[in-house]
Amino acid sequence: MNSRRLELALKKQRLQLQCQAERAALGEYVAGLSPVFKVVDTTAAGLDWVRKQPYLLLGTAVAAMFMRPRLIFRWGMRGLSLWRLTQNLLRR
């Protein structure tokens, strides 16, 4: 029975060392992705801010409409087309 315990202890130690090596490798891999995560976090924070300031966004859109209506219409149509495309792709 004592040899069985020793065998299990050695197996446990090998598994712990393997887990430690895998954690280190994963940490190196994720460190390379940190700029991507920063961009995503910044974008999410910006979207949250816009959601909390709807009147500011609306006021900016109205002011832009009076300044350059054709440009706003053109970009609005592009945005609508892009939104429809993404909705169609997500449905599939």
Salt bridges, closest charged atoms under 4 A:
GLU7 OE2 - ARG4 NH1 3.81
ASP48 OD1 - ARG51 NH1 3.26
